[in-house]
Amino acid sequence: MRGDSLLAPLAPPTQLTATFLAASGVRKERVLFWQAIAIMVWIVVISSLATGLVGILG
């Protein structure tokens, strides 16, 4: 479940992953919780990469 949520943006869209998980019987609360965690992690990763790239390129 954790891996599905964290890696979902790399393959199918997050909305599809959440729908598939909910349809497979995972409780909605768990799906929403891990989707929120995944969104926060991706925000930090992309922001860090963008900040580093701006720092390198000036």
HUCORNOR-V22972 format. One record per residue. PHI is phi in whole degrees, -180 to 180 (none if undefined). PSI is psi as a letter, one per 30 degrees, with the letter a starting at -180 (* if undefined). OMEGA is omega in whole degrees, -180 to 180 (none if undefined). Layout:
# HUCORNOR-V22972
<<PHI PSI OMEGA> <PHI PSI OMEGA>>
This chain:
# HUCORNOR-V22972
<<none e -179> <-62 e -179> <-64 e 178> <-60 e -178> <-69 e -176> <-73 e -177> <-97 f -177> <-56 e -179> <-64 f -180> <-81 f -178> <-120 c 178> <-80 l 177> <-59 l -178> <-58 e -179> <-63 e 178> <-67 e 179> <-61 e 179> <-61 e 179> <-65 e 179> <-62 e 180> <-64 e 179> <-64 e -180> <-69 f -180> <-84 f 174> <108 f 178> <-72 k -179> <-60 k -178> <-59 e -179> <-62 e 179> <-67 e 179> <-61 e -179> <-63 e -180> <-61 e -177> <-73 f 174> <-67 e 178> <-64 e 178> <-61 e -179> <-62 e 179> <-62 e 180> <-64 e 179> <-63 e 180> <-65 e 177> <-61 e 180> <-64 e -179> <-64 e -178> <-66 e 179> <-64 e 179> <-65 e 178> <-63 e 180> <-65 e 180> <-64 e 178> <-64 e 180> <-66 e 177> <-64 e 178> <-64 e -180> <-72 e -176> <-81 f 177> <85 * none>>
